Amino acid sequence: MTTKSFSKKQVIVLINNDNKKKFMKDSSNHITNLNKVMKNIKSDTMVDFVRLEISSITIVTNKVISALELQTIENYIKNINYIKAEGVEALLLPQSKSYIKIIGISYLKEDTYTFIML
C-alpha cells in the first residue's frame, strides 16, 4: 500500500533517532502487540504496518482512530523496555493543510454587461 500524503488512519510518532531505530528493528512484534492491545480495549481498529519517516515513525491503521486508541498506542510505546519515554516527544494525528482562498468574486450587473468585483 502506498500513500502520497498523510491520512487520518495514520498516527505520527515523534521519536528520537536512537529509539526510532530500536523500534523499527522489532516492528513486526510491535504490530502484533499493538493489535493485541487494541483487541483488549475492544477496538475494531487494527495496525496494518509501521513506516519509517525522516523525523518520525508512522503507524498506519485500518480505521480512523479515537482518542482512547491514540492514548493506548502512546502508553504501549512508552512502556517498551528499551525505549526511553523521554525520547518519545508526541503522538499526533495528521492535520489537513488544504484550504481555499477566495481572491475575488465577480458578478454581472443586472440588465448590463458590467462586472462588479466583490
KACOR-V212932 format. One record per backbone hydrogen bond with DSSP energy under -0.5 kcal/mol. NH is the residue of the N-H (numbers start at 1). CO is the residue of the C=O. If there is no record, write none. Layout:
<<NH/CO> <NH/CO>>
This chain:
<<10/7> <11/59> <12/10> <12/92> <13/11> <13/57> <14/12> <14/90> <15/13> <15/55> <16/87> <20/16> <21/17> <22/18> <23/19> <24/20> <25/21> <26/22> <26/23> <27/24> <30/26> <31/27> <32/28> <33/29> <34/30> <35/31> <36/32> <37/33> <38/34> <39/35> <40/36> <41/37> <42/39> <43/38> <48/46> <48/60> <49/60> <51/58> <53/56> <57/13> <58/51> <59/11> <59/57> <60/49> <60/58> <61/9> <62/46> <65/8> <70/66> <71/67> <72/68> <73/69> <74/70> <75/71> <76/72> <77/73> <78/74> <79/75> <80/77> <83/80> <84/82> <87/84> <88/85> <89/14> <89/87> <90/14> <92/12> <94/10> <102/100> <103/101> <107/116> <109/107> <109/114> <112/109> <116/107> <118/105>>
